[in-house]
Amino acid sequence: MTTTPQQPDGWPADDFISTEELVRRQGVRPLTSVTDLAADVDPFESDEEFGEFLADLYASRRTDSA
């Protein structure tokens, strides 16, 4: 198993950027804790707004599956 994807056949060689190069360019660092995934600021102003978001999300998922 490799962490670097292989260049697909038929793609120009100059269009391919390795995973390692993308990581270097973007300054990505490994997660050290699950709290690294937490948002710095709560995107919802209230629990009610969060509940409305979830209700809409669930409704849209049910619509797409029919």
Distance bins in CASP14 RR format, pairs under 12 A and 6 or more apart:
PFRMAT RR
TARGET T0000
AUTHOR 0000-0000-0000
RMODE 2
METHOD distances of the structure
MODEL  1
2 18 0 0 0 0 0 1 0 0 0 0 0
2 19 0 0 0 0 1 0 0 0 0 0 0
2 20 0 0 0 0 0 1 0 0 0 0 0
3 18 0 0 0 0 1 0 0 0 0 0 0
3 19 1 0 0 1 0 0 0 0 0 0 0
3 20 0 0 0 0 1 0 0 0 0 0 0
3 22 0 0 0 0 0 1 0 0 0 0 0
3 23 0 0 0 0 1 0 0 0 0 0 0
4 16 0 0 0 0 0 1 0 0 0 0 0
4 17 0 0 0 0 0 1 0 0 0 0 0
4 18 1 0 1 0 0 0 0 0 0 0 0
4 19 1 0 1 0 0 0 0 0 0 0 0
4 20 1 0 0 1 0 0 0 0 0 0 0
4 21 0 0 0 0 1 0 0 0 0 0 0
4 22 0 0 0 0 1 0 0 0 0 0 0
4 23 0 0 0 0 0 1 0 0 0 0 0
5 11 0 0 0 0 0 1 0 0 0 0 0
5 16 0 0 0 0 1 0 0 0 0 0 0
5 17 0 0 0 0 0 1 0 0 0 0 0
5 18 0 0 0 0 1 0 0 0 0 0 0
5 19 1 0 0 1 0 0 0 0 0 0 0
5 20 0 0 0 0 0 1 0 0 0 0 0
5 21 0 0 0 0 0 1 0 0 0 0 0
5 22 0 0 0 0 0 1 0 0 0 0 0
6 16 0 0 0 0 1 0 0 0 0 0 0
6 18 0 0 0 0 1 0 0 0 0 0 0
6 19 0 0 0 0 0 1 0 0 0 0 0
7 13 1 0 0 1 0 0 0 0 0 0 0
7 14 0 0 0 0 0 1 0 0 0 0 0
7 15 0 0 0 0 1 0 0 0 0 0 0
7 16 1 0 1 0 0 0 0 0 0 0 0
7 17 0 0 0 0 1 0 0 0 0 0 0
7 18 0 0 0 0 1 0 0 0 0 0 0
7 19 0 0 0 0 0 1 0 0 0 0 0
8 15 0 0 0 0 1 0 0 0 0 0 0
8 16 0 0 0 0 1 0 0 0 0 0 0
9 16 0 0 0 0 0 1 0 0 0 0 0
10 16 0 0 0 0 0 1 0 0 0 0 0
11 17 0 0 0 0 0 1 0 0 0 0 0
16 22 0 0 0 0 0 1 0 0 0 0 0
17 23 0 0 0 0 0 1 0 0 0 0 0
17 24 0 0 0 0 1 0 0 0 0 0 0
17 25 1 0 0 1 0 0 0 0 0 0 0
17 26 0 0 0 0 0 1 0 0 0 0 0
18 24 0 0 0 0 1 0 0 0 0 0 0
18 25 0 0 0 0 0 1 0 0 0 0 0
19 25 0 0 0 0 0 1 0 0 0 0 0
19 26 0 0 0 0 0 1 0 0 0 0 0
19 28 0 0 0 0 1 0 0 0 0 0 0
20 26 0 0 0 0 0 1 0 0 0 0 0
20 27 0 0 0 0 0 1 0 0 0 0 0
20 28 0 0 0 0 0 1 0 0 0 0 0
21 27 0 0 0 0 0 1 0 0 0 0 0
21 28 0 0 0 0 0 1 0 0 0 0 0
22 28 1 0 0 1 0 0 0 0 0 0 0
23 29 0 0 0 0 1 0 0 0 0 0 0
23 30 0 0 0 0 1 0 0 0 0 0 0
28 36 0 0 0 0 0 1 0 0 0 0 0
29 36 0 0 0 0 1 0 0 0 0 0 0
30 36 0 0 0 0 1 0 0 0 0 0 0
31 37 1 0 0 1 0 0 0 0 0 0 0
31 38 0 0 0 0 0 1 0 0 0 0 0
42 49 0 0 0 0 1 0 0 0 0 0 0
42 50 0 0 0 0 1 0 0 0 0 0 0
42 53 0 0 0 0 0 1 0 0 0 0 0
43 49 0 0 0 0 1 0 0 0 0 0 0
43 50 0 0 0 0 1 0 0 0 0 0 0
43 53 0 0 0 0 1 0 0 0 0 0 0
44 50 1 0 1 0 0 0 0 0 0 0 0
44 51 0 0 0 0 1 0 0 0 0 0 0
44 52 0 0 0 0 1 0 0 0 0 0 0
44 53 1 0 0 1 0 0 0 0 0 0 0
44 54 0 0 0 0 1 0 0 0 0 0 0
45 51 0 0 0 0 0 1 0 0 0 0 0
45 52 0 0 0 0 0 1 0 0 0 0 0
45 53 0 0 0 0 0 1 0 0 0 0 0
46 52 0 0 0 0 1 0 0 0 0 0 0
46 53 0 0 0 0 0 1 0 0 0 0 0
47 53 0 0 0 0 0 1 0 0 0 0 0
47 54 0 0 0 0 0 1 0 0 0 0 0
48 54 0 0 0 0 0 1 0 0 0 0 0
48 55 0 0 0 0 0 1 0 0 0 0 0
49 55 0 0 0 0 0 1 0 0 0 0 0
49 56 0 0 0 0 0 1 0 0 0 0 0
50 56 0 0 0 0 0 1 0 0 0 0 0
50 57 0 0 0 0 0 1 0 0 0 0 0
51 57 0 0 0 0 1 0 0 0 0 0 0
51 58 0 0 0 0 1 0 0 0 0 0 0
51 59 0 0 0 0 0 1 0 0 0 0 0
52 58 0 0 0 0 0 1 0 0 0 0 0
52 59 0 0 0 0 0 1 0 0 0 0 0
53 59 0 0 0 0 0 1 0 0 0 0 0
53 60 0 0 0 0 0 1 0 0 0 0 0
54 60 0 0 0 0 0 1 0 0 0 0 0
54 61 0 0 0 0 0 1 0 0 0 0 0
55 61 0 0 0 0 0 1 0 0 0 0 0
55 62 0 0 0 0 0 1 0 0 0 0 0
56 62 0 0 0 0 0 1 0 0 0 0 0
56 63 0 0 0 0 0 1 0 0 0 0 0
57 63 0 0 0 0 0 1 0 0 0 0 0
57 64 0 0 0 0 0 1 0 0 0 0 0
58 64 0 0 0 0 0 1 0 0 0 0 0
58 65 0 0 0 0 0 1 0 0 0 0 0
59 65 0 0 0 0 0 1 0 0 0 0 0
59 66 0 0 0 0 0 1 0 0 0 0 0
60 66 0 0 0 0 0 1 0 0 0 0 0
END
